[in-house]
Amino acid sequence: MTDHQFGPFGITTGLDSSAESIAAARAAEELGYPAIWLSGGPLPGLQTIFDLVGATTAIKFVSGILAVVKYSAGDVSTTYAALEASAPGRFTVGLGGAHGPKPIETLNAYLDELDVPVEHRVLAALGPRMLKLAADRSAGAYPFLTSAAYSSEARKVLGPDKLLAVSHLVVLETDADKARAIARDTISFFTTIPGYVSSLKRQGFSENDLSSLPDHMIDALAAWGSPADIKAKLTEHLDAGADHVAVNVITGVTGPQPIEHWRALAPALVG
């Protein structure tokens, strides 16, 4: 395993430089979560990371992910160096988004230019070739929409000493029908994206599963129930070889950050 010290459970969420996002980051820190993995598509800008680190005192941030087609290696290197000087160890560069016909070659070329230590960069990886690249040229991998069985296979590819941090959907709802409906709505979007389709098929889900989203598929890809139920499900990743699980809370509605859900989960996950 690794020395990143992210702890077993962190948070995946999309934040910007707004007062609401700053308050959410501070709340996550106060609740004891050790890390926030910044999501939500392209970040509003590298300045956001400065703002979040500056507004908190100890919680770590990982860009999950910076798309290499949007952010130059030079700009990312400069951002990392500045944050490492002012807040050492609190920012890890998460990279991905190398879409197109040659994603491995694109990422390799980007990493050749990137001036960030290997131990402070991770790759959004799903397939075996990308996992191998993550093992060879970064601290490890950050996959999303994967089962615990995937974590076991990913660990074999990464080897024993690389970081495996998975982002897992969480629904704090004990009613099975309601919880699965919320998760199904989110998962359905990703079944339209070729990279995730390929990943889900490699995980053993059939074409019919991808179109019908049966309960067994939802239950493999999303943790739901009480905080204790959710911890038990997320721990399956850790037992299978993951180092860290970033909790991606979904509520079924678009709105403010799910701080109350983080608060309800905290005694089980970081208490």
KAKABEL-V96716 format. One record per residue. N is the residue number from 0. PSI is psi as a letter, one per 30 degrees, with the letter a starting at -180 (NA if undefined). Layout:
N_PSI + N_PSI
This chain:
0_a + 1_l + 2_g + 3_f + 4_h + 5_f + 6_l + 7_e + 8_k + 9_a + 10_k + 11_k + 12_l + 13_k + 14_l + 15_a + 16_g + 17_l + 18_e + 19_e + 20_e + 21_e + 22_e + 23_e + 24_e + 25_e + 26_e + 27_e + 28_e + 29_e + 30_f + 31_g + 32_k + 33_f + 34_k + 35_k + 36_j + 37_k + 38_a + 39_h + 40_a + 41_k + 42_l + 43_f + 44_l + 45_f + 46_e + 47_e + 48_e + 49_e + 50_e + 51_e + 52_e + 53_f + 54_f + 55_l + 56_e + 57_f + 58_k + 59_l + 60_k + 61_k + 62_j + 63_i + 64_l + 65_k + 66_k + 67_f + 68_f + 69_e + 70_k + 71_l + 72_e + 73_e + 74_e + 75_e + 76_e + 77_e + 78_e + 79_e + 80_e + 81_e + 82_e + 83_e + 84_e + 85_f + 86_i + 87_k + 88_g + 89_f + 90_k + 91_k + 92_j + 93_k + 94_l + 95_a + 96_g + 97_i + 98_l + 99_a + 100_f + 101_i + 102_e + 103_e + 104_e + 105_e + 106_e + 107_e + 108_e + 109_e + 110_f + 111_e + 112_f + 113_k + 114_i + 115_k + 116_k + 117_e + 118_f + 119_g + 120_k + 121_l + 122_k + 123_j + 124_k + 125_e + 126_l + 127_e + 128_e + 129_e + 130_e + 131_e + 132_e + 133_e + 134_e + 135_e + 136_g + 137_a + 138_f + 139_a + 140_l + 141_i + 142_l + 143_k + 144_h + 145_l + 146_l + 147_e + 148_e + 149_e + 150_e + 151_e + 152_e + 153_e + 154_e + 155_e + 156_e + 157_f + 158_l + 159_f + 160_g + 161_l + 162_k + 163_j + 164_j + 165_k + 166_k + 167_k + 168_k + 169_k + 170_j + 171_i + 172_k + 173_f + 174_j + 175_e + 176_e + 177_e + 178_e + 179_e + 180_e + 181_e + 182_e + 183_e + 184_e + 185_e + 186_e + 187_e + 188_e + 189_f + 190_g + 191_f + 192_j + 193_e + 194_e + 195_e + 196_e + 197_e + 198_e + 199_e + 200_e + 201_f + 202_f + 203_g + 204_k + 205_l + 206_e + 207_e + 208_e + 209_f + 210_e + 211_f + 212_i + 213_l + 214_e + 215_e + 216_e + 217_e + 218_f + 219_f + 220_f + 221_k + 222_k + 223_l + 224_b + 225_l + 226_e + 227_e + 228_e + 229_e + 230_e + 231_e + 232_e + 233_e + 234_f + 235_e + 236_e + 237_e + 238_f + 239_f + 240_f + 241_l + 242_f + 243_k + 244_k + 245_j + 246_j + 247_i + 248_k + 249_k + 250_f + 251_f + 252_l + 253_k + 254_b + 255_l + 256_k + 257_h + 258_e + 259_e + 260_e + 261_e + 262_e + 263_e + 264_f + 265_e + 266_e + 267_e + 268_e + 269_g + 270_NA
